[in-house]
Amino acid sequence: MLRGRRRCRGAVLLLLLASVLAPLVLYGGSPVSVALLPDSTVASAAFDREDAPNLVWPQIAASEVSLAKDLTIERLGEHKNRVLSATDHLQAVEAASRSRASGKPDASVLREEPRSRNADEEDAPVVEGNDRARLGQGGVIREVVGSEGSAGRFGEAGDTKEATLQNGKEVGIKLSRSIDAEHKYGSDEAGENIISGTRATGNLTSSENRDATMSREQQTRVNNSSSARRATNRSASHSTTSPDATIRIIKDQLTRAKTYLGFFASRGNHGFSRELRARMRDIQRALGDATSDRQLPQNVHSKIRAMEQTLVKVRKIHDSCSGAVNRLRAVLHSTEQQLESNKRQSNYLAQVAAKSLPKGLHCLTLRLTNEYYLTNSKDKDFPYAEKLEDPKLYHYALFSDNVLAAAVVVNSTLVHAKKPENHVFHIVTDRLNYAAMKMWFLANPLGKSAIQVQNIEEFTWLNSSYSPVLKQLESRFMIDYYFRNGHARPNENPKFRNPKYLSILNHLRFYLPEIFPKLSKVLFLDDDTVVQRDLTPLWLVDLKGKVNGAVETCRETFHRFDKYLNFTNPLIAKNFDPHGCGWAYGMNMFDLSEWRKQNITEVYHTWQKLNENRLLWKLGTLPAGLVTFWNRTFPLDRSWHQLGLGYNPNVNEKDIRRAAVIHYNGNLKPWLEIGLPKYRKYWSAHVDFDQVFLRECNVNP
């Protein structure tokens, strides 16, 4: 046992001696290699190199010796640290000695395996023994240091230097072919060394060159921060080839830190957030305005290591990428569901707002109705009654229960008419709004133009026995559908449940020949339109035997036939083209003479009967108009009618200005608060807000 310990001590002494002689062997051809040796050593030995001639010490200049001393201090310190690291394996050597003392085979390989091994310890030193080389008996101690590159002052990779010791024993220090500890993990200026895969930091002075050692506490701290140093070393290795490698490392760290901060903000990890922000401030100050590594401060590597340590801690407490992806997918799915729910709710509320009547307009109707019944019966008739049936004049049909909207249509038409006295307006409304509608035009006369206001209740011929649609609207099924929600489909568009479809006013457009039996042509206008040009030329357009003159809407994708009709029904698929071009209601020139010849009203009744269960199309007048006037519509120029001001905020202003009629089709009517403000000016321009009834009801622009 005692003999084995002595052998171990001898091996350690040999290592220490080798640490002093190794630089002499490696740098034998340079004055630097022996600058610090005593004169007796210089006199008694000559040092040869394979790639340089023999050098004689007395020939060295004083300046060279001074420089050599400084450089040698650093080299000796580095190699001492390498060899001193082998003392960590003293226990392994002692165990090997005890094994040999007990008679175990000498050829056994002695290794000290760490309890926990990580990526930074893959190149740990290996102490080998064999039959010919015994520790402490002239054996060869081989320290294999795994690294890359080659050092200019260390000689060629793979070189083996041997020094003859005073006791005649040889100690060989073998460097791997891929060794370049100085350039792999840092430079001399950074003071970073690799000790068998473990990096040490420090600058040795002349006094430290004799007895400095790396303490075990320093090695422990180094191992604990291996991840941080790995990032620093990567930046140092890149700096040999790229002038801004360290800057790229810093920017990469900042990017990762910002990413983690985003996650912490949503999860409330305030402690790590503060630490990470502090590291970010430090490293940003170090970076400054630097564009190359040379402009960085000397302590930048320490800041990089500190940031890397913080990032390692953060990464450990943070979820994996797969977990984050799954969480984000769940959030996305939940958001999409919530968005869909909000869309449905928004659509429903828009429908509610569209069918509602603002308080000001409700007040206006009541105020006008009250005034009408207080007016003398002799003053309730309109002038120019003889013009109402004159086929040579220009007749307009308007079906509405909105007093102010009807007034805008009439006013805008007369303002732009070249001969207002030739224009005649026929307004049909319901019983509830009849008095108010009539009183408005009695209080606001149209000059020489003629106007007629009719109550739909006066059309005794319009009943359920004659009109299939009226019979359907009065059925128990439709009443339950609209008012009891008993037959509503969950995915059905709420606009089809608007009670306005229960009003026969929407279907009066299919009974124009019955309403105006003595007229040959009628221009139909919706009450949400505004006229911007003289419409007289429309009566001069030759419809070429067609019944309906309208502006086609083929450019609008939703105005194709397949968007309104159910082409899965064989009756629809057989009679119509799914890609057929639709047209717009709102401004239509109807040839009533051709209407009567082709018996269009009966065609309409036929299709309404077939659609009793709403299997061919949903409610509304446009689908019914498409099937009724199929191949009977003449396309008018697009400048006559501009659609979209009630739903599309991106209508071209040039198209609006050049259009003869602009149409606020959609839910965003100009008299509602939900109307688009940018288009309301075209409608408000034809409302006299100083009118007494509007002021009393607080109707403002």
C-alpha positions in Angstrom: 0.0 0.0 0.0 2.8 2.4 1.0 4.7 1.6 -2.1 1.7 2.3 -4.3 1.2 5.7 -2.7 4.9 6.6 -3.3 4.5 5.6 -6.9 1.5 7.9 -7.2 3.4 10.8 -5.8 6.3 10.1 -8.1 3.9 10.1 -11.1 2.5 13.5 -9.9 6.0 14.9 -9.6 6.8 13.7 -13.1 3.7 15.5 -14.3 4.8 18.7 -12.7 8.3 18.4 -14.1 6.8 17.7 -17.6 4.7 20.8 -17.3 7.9 22.9 -17.0 9.8 21.0 -19.7 7.0 20.7 -22.2 7.2 24.3 -23.5 10.9 23.9 -23.9 10.3 20.9 -26.1 7.5 22.5 -28.0 9.3 25.8 -28.6 12.8 24.5 -28.7 13.6 26.4 -31.9 12.6 29.8 -30.5 14.2 32.1 -28.0 10.9 32.3 -26.3 11.0 28.7 -25.3 14.0 29.0 -22.9 13.9 32.7 -21.9 13.3 31.9 -18.3 15.6 28.9 -17.8 18.7 29.4 -15.6 22.1 29.7 -17.3 23.2 26.3 -16.1 20.3 24.7 -18.0 21.1 26.7 -21.1 24.7 25.7 -20.9 24.1 22.0 -20.4 21.5 21.4 -23.1 20.8 22.1 -26.7 17.3 22.2 -28.2 16.7 21.1 -31.7 13.7 21.5 -33.9 12.9 19.6 -37.0 12.1 22.8 -39.0 14.8 25.1 -37.7 18.6 25.1 -37.2 20.2 24.8 -33.8 20.2 28.1 -31.8 22.8 29.3 -29.4 21.7 31.2 -26.3 24.4 33.8 -26.1 23.4 35.1 -29.4 19.9 36.3 -28.1 19.4 40.0 -27.9 18.4 41.6 -24.6 15.1 42.9 -26.1 14.3 39.5 -27.5 14.9 37.9 -24.1 12.6 40.4 -22.4 9.9 39.7 -24.9 10.5 36.0 -24.6 10.0 36.2 -20.9 6.6 37.7 -21.2 5.4 35.3 -23.8 6.8 32.3 -22.0 5.0 33.2 -18.8 1.7 32.8 -20.6 2.7 29.6 -22.3 4.0 28.0 -19.2 0.9 29.0 -17.2 -1.3 27.4 -19.8 0.5 24.1 -19.9 0.8 24.0 -16.1 -2.9 24.3 -15.9 -3.3 21.5 -18.4 -1.1 19.2 -16.4 -2.4 20.2 -13.0 -5.8 19.2 -14.1 -4.6 15.7 -14.1 -4.4 15.8 -10.3 -8.2 15.5 -10.3 -7.6 11.9 -11.3 -5.3 11.2 -8.4 -7.8 8.9 -6.8 -8.0 6.9 -10.0 -4.2 6.5 -10.1 -4.1 5.4 -6.5 -6.8 2.8 -7.1 -4.8 1.5 -10.1 -1.7 1.2 -7.9 -3.7 -0.7 -5.3 -5.0 -3.0 -7.9 -1.5 -3.8 -9.1 -0.3 -4.3 -5.6 -3.1 -6.9 -5.1 -2.0 -8.8 -8.2 -4.5 -7.6 -10.8 -3.4 -7.5 -14.4 -1.3 -4.5 -15.4 -3.0 -4.1 -18.8 -6.2 -3.0 -17.3 -7.4 0.4 -18.5 -7.9 2.9 -15.7 -10.7 5.4 -16.1 -12.4 7.8 -13.9 -16.0 8.1 -14.9 -18.0 11.1 -13.6 -21.3 10.4 -12.0 -23.1 12.6 -14.3 -21.8 13.3 -17.8 -22.9 16.1 -20.1 -22.1 17.3 -23.5 -19.3 19.5 -22.2 -17.4 16.5 -20.7 -17.2 14.3 -23.7 -13.5 15.0 -24.1 -12.5 14.1 -20.5 -8.9 12.9 -20.0 -8.1 9.2 -20.3 -5.2 7.7 -18.3 -4.0 4.5 -20.0 -1.6 1.9 -18.7 0.0 -1.2 -20.4 2.6 -3.9 -19.7 5.4 -1.8 -21.0 4.6 1.6 -19.5 3.8 1.7 -15.8 2.8 4.8 -13.9 5.8 6.0 -11.8 8.2 3.5 -13.5 9.1 5.4 -16.7 5.8 4.9 -18.2 4.3 7.4 -20.7 1.4 9.5 -19.5 -0.7 10.5 -22.4 -3.1 13.4 -22.1 -5.5 13.4 -25.0 -7.1 16.8 -25.4 -10.0 17.0 -27.9 -10.0 20.2 -29.8 -9.9 21.6 -33.3 -7.5 23.6 -35.5 -3.8 24.1 -35.2 -1.7 26.7 -33.3 1.2 28.4 -35.1 3.5 28.4 -32.1 2.6 24.9 -31.1 4.1 23.3 -34.2 2.3 21.1 -36.6 -0.7 19.0 -35.5 0.3 15.6 -34.3 3.8 16.5 -33.4 5.2 14.7 -30.4 7.8 16.4 -28.3 10.0 14.5 -25.9 12.2 15.8 -23.2 15.1 13.9 -21.6 14.8 14.1 -17.9 17.7 14.2 -15.4 16.7 10.7 -14.0 16.8 9.2 -17.5 13.1 8.6 -17.7 11.0 9.8 -20.6 7.7 11.5 -20.3 5.8 11.9 -23.5 3.0 14.4 -23.9 1.0 13.5 -27.0 -1.3 16.1 -28.5 -4.2 15.0 -30.7 -4.1 16.0 -34.4 -7.2 18.2 -33.9 -5.8 20.1 -30.9 -6.1 23.8 -30.8 -7.2 24.7 -27.4 -6.2 28.3 -27.9 -8.5 28.9 -30.9 -11.4 26.5 -30.2 -12.7 28.0 -27.0 -11.0 31.4 -26.9 -7.8 33.4 -27.4 -4.9 34.2 -25.1 -6.4 37.7 -24.6 -9.7 36.1 -23.3 -7.6 33.9 -21.1 -9.7 30.8 -21.8 -8.2 27.4 -21.8 -9.5 23.9 -22.2 -8.5 21.3 -19.6 -9.5 17.9 -20.9 -12.8 19.3 -22.2 -13.2 21.6 -19.2 -12.6 25.3 -19.8 -10.7 27.5 -17.3 -10.3 31.3 -17.2 -7.4 33.2 -15.9 -4.3 35.3 -16.6 -1.1 34.1 -15.1 1.6 36.4 -13.8 5.3 35.6 -13.3 4.6 34.6 -9.7 1.6 32.5 -10.7 3.7 30.8 -13.3 5.5 29.0 -10.4 2.7 27.8 -8.1 -0.7 28.9 -9.5 -3.3 26.2 -9.6 -7.0 26.1 -10.5 -9.0 25.5 -7.4 -11.8 22.9 -7.4 -14.3 25.6 -6.5 -13.5 27.5 -9.8 -13.9 24.2 -11.7 -17.3 23.6 -10.2 -18.4 27.1 -11.1 -17.1 26.6 -14.6 -19.0 23.3 -15.0 -22.2 24.8 -13.7 -22.1 27.5 -16.3 -21.0 25.3 -19.2 -23.9 26.3 -21.4 -23.2 30.0 -21.1 -19.5 29.5 -21.9 -20.4 27.3 -24.9 -22.2 30.2 -26.5 -19.2 32.5 -25.7 -16.8 30.0 -27.1 -18.8 29.7 -30.3 -18.7 33.4 -30.7 -14.9 33.4 -30.1 -14.4 30.6 -32.6 -16.4 32.4 -35.2 -14.5 35.6 -34.6 -11.4 34.1 -36.2 -13.2 34.0 -39.5 -16.0 36.6 -39.2 -15.5 40.1 -37.9 -19.0 40.3 -36.4 -19.6 36.8 -35.1 -19.9 38.0 -31.5 -22.4 40.6 -32.6 -24.5 38.0 -34.2 -24.4 35.9 -31.0 -25.6 38.9 -29.0 -28.4 39.6 -31.5 -29.5 36.0 -31.4 -29.6 36.1 -27.6 -31.7 39.3 -27.6 -34.1 37.7 -30.1 -34.6 34.6 -27.8 -34.9 36.8 -24.8 -37.6 38.9 -26.4 -39.5 35.7 -27.3 -39.4 34.4 -23.8 -40.5 37.8 -22.5 -43.6 37.4 -24.6 -44.5 34.1 -23.1 -43.7 35.3 -19.6 -46.1 38.3 -20.0 -49.0 36.0 -20.6 -48.1 33.6 -17.8 -47.1 36.0 -15.0 -43.5 34.9 -14.4 -42.5 38.4 -13.2 -39.3 37.2 -11.4 -37.7 35.7 -14.5 -39.0 38.7 -16.6 -37.1 41.1 -14.4 -33.9 39.1 -14.5 -34.2 38.7 -18.3 -34.8 42.4 -18.8 -31.7 43.2 -16.7 -29.6 40.9 -18.8 -30.9 42.4 -21.9 -30.1 45.9 -20.7 -26.5 44.8 -19.9 -25.9 43.2 -23.2 -27.5 46.0 -25.2 -25.2 48.5 -23.4 -22.3 46.4 -24.3 -23.4 46.1 -27.9 -24.1 49.8 -28.3 -23.5 51.0 -31.9 -20.8 48.4 -32.6 -20.7 47.0 -36.1 -17.7 44.6 -35.6 -16.3 42.6 -32.8 -13.3 44.9 -32.4 -15.6 47.7 -31.3 -17.1 45.6 -28.4 -15.8 46.2 -24.8 -13.4 43.7 -23.2 -16.1 42.4 -20.8 -18.6 41.5 -23.5 -17.9 37.8 -23.1 -18.8 37.8 -19.5 -22.1 39.5 -20.3 -22.7 37.0 -23.0 -22.1 34.1 -20.5 -24.4 35.7 -18.0 -27.2 36.1 -20.6 -26.7 32.5 -21.7 -27.0 31.3 -18.1 -30.3 33.2 -17.7 -31.6 31.8 -21.0 -30.7 28.2 -19.9 -32.7 28.7 -16.7 -35.6 30.2 -18.6 -35.6 27.3 -21.1 -35.7 24.8 -18.2 -38.8 26.2 -16.7 -40.5 26.9 -20.0 -42.7 24.4 -21.9 -41.3 22.6 -24.9 -42.0 23.8 -28.4 -44.6 21.1 -29.0 -46.4 22.2 -25.8 -46.4 25.8 -26.9 -47.7 24.8 -30.4 -50.5 22.8 -28.9 -51.4 25.6 -26.6 -51.4 28.1 -29.5 -53.6 25.8 -31.6 -56.1 25.5 -28.8 -56.2 29.3 -28.4 -56.6 29.7 -32.2 -59.4 27.2 -32.3 -61.1 28.9 -29.4 -60.7 32.3 -31.0 -62.1 31.1 -34.3 -65.2 29.7 -32.5 -65.6 33.0 -30.6 -65.2 34.9 -33.9 -67.8 32.8 -35.6 -70.2 33.3 -32.6 -69.6 37.1 -32.7 -70.2 37.1 -36.5 -73.6 35.4 -36.0 -74.5 37.8 -33.2 -73.4 40.8 -35.2 -75.5 39.7 -38.2 -78.5 39.2 -36.0 -78.1 42.6 -34.3 -77.6 44.2 -37.7 -80.9 42.7 -38.9 -82.7 43.9 -35.7 -81.3 47.4 -36.3 -82.2 47.4 -40.0 -85.9 46.6 -39.4 -86.1 49.1 -36.5 -87.5 52.6 -36.8 -85.5 55.4 -35.2 -87.3 57.4 -32.6 -87.2 60.6 -34.7 -88.9 58.9 -37.7 -91.5 57.3 -35.4 -92.2 60.7 -33.9 -92.5 62.2 -37.5 -95.1 59.6 -38.4 -97.2 60.3 -35.3 -96.9 64.0 -35.7 -97.9 63.9 -39.4 -100.8 61.5 -38.7 -102.1 63.8 -35.9 -101.8 66.8 -38.2 -103.6 65.0 -41.1 -106.7 64.3 -39.0 -106.8 67.8 -37.7 -106.7 69.2 -41.3 -109.9 70.2 -43.0 -111.2 67.5 -45.4 -111.3 70.0 -48.3 -107.5 70.5 -48.1 -106.6 66.7 -48.3 -106.6 66.4 -52.1 -103.5 66.8 -54.4 -103.6 69.0 -57.4 -103.1 67.8 -61.0 -105.1 64.7 -60.6 -105.7 64.5 -64.4 -102.1 63.7 -64.9 -102.2 60.4 -62.9 -103.4 58.3 -65.9 -101.8 60.2 -68.8 -99.5 57.6 -70.6 -97.5 60.4 -72.3 -96.0 61.5 -69.0 -93.2 59.9 -67.0 -94.7 57.8 -64.2 -92.8 56.5 -61.1 -94.0 53.7 -58.8 -92.9 53.8 -55.2 -94.0 51.3 -52.5 -92.9 52.4 -49.0 -93.9 52.7 -45.4 -91.0 55.2 -44.6 -92.2 58.8 -45.0 -88.8 60.5 -45.0 -87.3 58.0 -47.4 -90.1 58.4 -49.9 -89.7 62.2 -49.6 -86.0 61.9 -50.5 -86.7 59.8 -53.6 -89.3 62.3 -54.9 -87.3 65.4 -54.0 -84.1 64.1 -55.6 -85.9 63.2 -58.8 -87.6 66.6 -59.2 -84.3 68.5 -58.4 -82.6 66.9 -61.4 -85.6 66.7 -63.8 -85.4 69.1 -66.7 -89.2 69.4 -66.9 -90.6 68.5 -63.4 -94.2 69.1 -64.6 -94.0 66.0 -66.8 -93.2 63.7 -63.9 -95.9 61.8 -61.9 -95.3 59.9 -58.7 -97.5 57.0 -57.5 -96.8 56.1 -53.9 -98.5 53.1 -52.2 -98.2 52.5 -48.5 -99.9 50.6 -45.7 -102.8 51.6 -43.6 -100.6 52.6 -40.6 -98.6 55.2 -42.6 -101.1 56.3 -45.1 -102.2 59.5 -43.2 -98.6 60.5 -42.4 -97.4 59.9 -46.0 -100.2 62.0 -47.5 -99.8 64.8 -45.0 -96.1 65.1 -45.7 -96.7 65.8 -49.4 -99.7 68.1 -48.6 -97.4 70.1 -46.3 -94.5 70.0 -48.9 -96.1 70.4 -52.3 -94.2 69.4 -55.5 -95.1 72.4 -57.6 -96.5 71.4 -61.0 -95.6 67.8 -60.6 -98.5 65.3 -59.8 -98.4 62.9 -56.9 -100.7 60.1 -55.8 -100.7 58.4 -52.4 -102.7 55.1 -52.1 -103.5 52.8 -49.3 -102.9 49.1 -50.1 -106.1 48.3 -48.2 -108.0 49.9 -51.1 -106.9 47.2 -53.5 -109.8 44.9 -52.9 -108.8 42.7 -55.8 -105.5 41.8 -53.9 -106.5 38.9 -51.7 -105.4 35.4 -50.8 -107.7 33.9 -53.4 -106.0 35.8 -56.1 -102.4 36.1 -54.8 -100.6 32.9 -53.8 -98.0 34.8 -51.9 -100.6 36.6 -49.9 -102.1 33.2 -49.0 -98.7 31.9 -47.9 -97.9 35.0 -45.8 -101.2 34.5 -43.9 -100.7 30.8 -43.3 -100.1 29.4 -39.8 -96.7 28.0 -40.9 -95.3 31.4 -41.8 -96.7 33.0 -38.7 -95.1 30.3 -36.5 -91.8 30.7 -38.5 -91.6 34.5 -37.9 -93.1 34.9 -34.5 -92.7 31.6 -32.6 -89.3 30.4 -34.0 -90.8 26.9 -34.2 -89.5 26.1 -37.7 -86.3 28.0 -37.8 -83.2 26.3 -39.0 -80.1 26.8 -36.8 -77.9 27.6 -39.8 -80.4 29.8 -41.6 -79.5 33.4 -42.5 -81.4 35.6 -40.0 -82.3 38.1 -42.8 -84.9 35.6 -44.1 -86.7 35.9 -40.8 -87.1 39.6 -41.2 -90.9 40.4 -40.7 -90.7 42.8 -43.7 -91.2 39.8 -45.9 -94.6 39.4 -44.4 -95.6 42.8 -45.9 -97.4 42.6 -49.2 -95.7 45.9 -50.1 -92.6 44.0 -51.1 -94.7 42.0 -53.6 -96.7 44.8 -55.2 -94.0 45.1 -57.9 -95.4 42.0 -59.5 -98.9 43.6 -59.8 -98.0 46.8 -61.6 -100.4 46.2 -64.5 -103.3 45.8 -62.1 -102.3 48.8 -60.0 -101.9 51.1 -63.1 -104.3 49.6 -65.7 -104.1 52.7 -68.1 -100.3 53.1 -68.1 -97.9 51.6 -70.7 -94.6 52.2 -68.9 -93.6 52.7 -65.3 -90.2 53.3 -63.7 -90.0 51.4 -60.4 -87.9 52.9 -57.6 -87.1 51.6 -54.2 -87.4 53.9 -51.2 -83.7 53.6 -50.4 -82.5 55.2 -53.6 -81.4 58.7 -54.5 -81.7 60.2 -58.0 -78.7 62.2 -59.2 -79.6 62.8 -62.9 -82.5 63.4 -65.1 -84.3 60.1 -65.7 -86.3 61.2 -68.7 -84.1 59.4 -71.2 -85.1 56.1 -69.7 -88.5 56.3 -71.3 -86.8 56.5 -74.7 -84.8 53.3 -74.3 -86.0 50.5 -76.6 -86.4 47.3 -74.5 -86.6 45.2 -77.7 -89.7 43.4 -76.6 -88.5 42.7 -73.1 -90.6 43.4 -70.1 -88.0 44.5 -67.6 -85.1 46.9 -68.2 -82.5 46.6 -65.4 -78.8 46.9 -64.7 -77.1 43.5 -64.7 -74.9 42.6 -61.7 -72.7 39.9 -63.2 -69.6 41.6 -61.7 -71.0 40.9 -58.3 -70.4 37.2 -57.5 -73.4 36.9 -55.2 -75.8 38.1 -58.0 -75.5 34.9 -60.0 -78.6 32.6 -60.2 -77.0 29.9 -58.1 -76.7 32.3 -55.2 -80.4 32.7 -54.9 -82.0 29.6 -56.3 -81.8 26.0 -55.1 -80.2 24.1 -58.1 -80.3 20.8 -56.3 -84.0 20.9 -57.1 -84.5 19.3 -60.5 -87.2 21.9 -61.4 -84.8 24.8 -61.0 -81.9 22.9 -62.6 -84.0 22.1 -65.6 -85.3 25.6 -66.3 -82.4 28.0 -65.4 -78.7 28.4 -65.8 -76.8 28.5 -62.4 -74.3 31.0 -64.0 -77.0 33.2 -65.3 -76.4 36.9 -64.9 -78.7 38.4 -62.2 -80.0 42.0 -62.2 -80.8 44.5 -59.6 -84.2 45.6 -58.2 -84.4 49.2 -57.1 -84.5 51.0 -60.5 -86.4 49.1 -63.1 -88.2 50.2 -66.3 -91.3 48.0 -66.8 -93.1 47.8 -70.1 -96.6 47.2 -68.9 -97.9 46.6 -72.4 -95.5 43.7 -73.0 -96.3 42.6 -69.5 -99.9 42.1 -70.2 -99.1 40.4 -73.6 -96.8 37.8 -72.0 -99.0 37.4 -68.9 -96.1 37.8 -66.6 -98.3 38.0 -63.5 -99.5 34.4 -64.1 -95.9 33.3 -64.5 -95.2 34.8 -61.1 -98.2 33.0 -59.6 -97.1 29.7 -61.0 -93.6 29.8 -59.5 -95.0 31.1 -56.1 -97.3 28.1 -55.9 -94.3 25.7 -56.7 -92.3 27.4 -53.9 -95.0 27.0 -51.2 -92.6 25.1 -48.9 -89.7 27.4 -49.8 -87.8 24.6 -51.4 -86.9 26.5 -54.6 -85.7 29.7 -52.9 -85.9 31.5 -49.6 -88.1 34.5 -49.0 -87.6 37.7 -50.8 -88.6 39.4 -54.1 -85.3 39.1 -56.0 -85.3 35.3 -56.5 -89.0 35.5 -57.5 -88.1 38.3 -59.9 -85.2 36.3 -61.4 -87.4 33.3 -62.3 -90.3 35.5 -63.4 -88.4 37.7 -65.7 -86.0 35.0 -66.9 -85.1 35.7 -70.6 -87.4 38.8 -70.4 -84.9 41.3 -69.0 -83.1 44.0 -71.1 -79.7 45.0 -69.7 -79.3 48.8 -69.1 -76.0 50.6 -69.0 -74.4 50.3 -65.6 -74.2 54.1 -65.2 -78.0 54.1 -64.6 -77.9 52.3 -61.3 -75.1 52.0 -58.7 -75.5 49.4 -56.0 -73.8 48.7 -52.7 -74.0 51.9 -50.6 -75.9 50.0 -47.9 -73.3 47.4 -47.2 -70.0 48.1 -49.1 -67.7 50.7 -47.7 -65.4 50.6 -50.7 -67.7 51.7 -53.5 -65.7 53.8 -56.0 -66.5 57.5 -55.6 -66.3 58.0 -59.4 -68.9 55.4 -59.9 -71.2 57.1 -57.4 -70.8 60.5 -58.9 -71.6 59.3 -62.5 -74.5 57.1 -61.5 -78.0 58.3 -62.3 -79.4 56.4 -59.3 -77.5 55.3 -56.2 -79.0 52.5 -54.2 -78.5 51.9 -50.4 -79.3 48.3 -50.7 -78.3 46.4 -47.5 -78.8 46.9 -43.8 -76.9 50.2 -43.5 -79.6 52.6 -44.5 -78.7 56.3 -44.5 -81.5 57.2 -42.0 -80.2 54.7 -39.5 -77.3 55.3 -37.1 -75.6 52.2 -38.4 -75.5 53.7 -41.9 -72.1 54.4 -43.5 -71.3 58.0 -42.7 -69.3 58.5 -46.0 -72.4 57.9 -48.1 -75.0 59.6 -45.9 -74.2 63.0 -47.4 -75.8 62.0 -50.8 -79.0 61.2 -49.0 -79.0 64.0 -46.5 -78.6 66.6 -49.3 -82.3 66.1 -50.2 -83.7 66.4 -46.7 -84.8 69.8 -45.5 -83.9 69.6 -41.8 -85.4 73.0 -41.2 -88.9 71.6 -41.9 -91.2 72.2 -39.0 -92.1 68.5 -38.4 -88.4 67.4 -38.5 -87.4 70.1 -36.0 -90.2 69.1 -33.7 -89.1 65.4 -33.8 -85.4 66.3 -33.4 -84.5 64.7 -36.7 -80.9 65.9 -37.5 -78.4 65.2 -40.2 
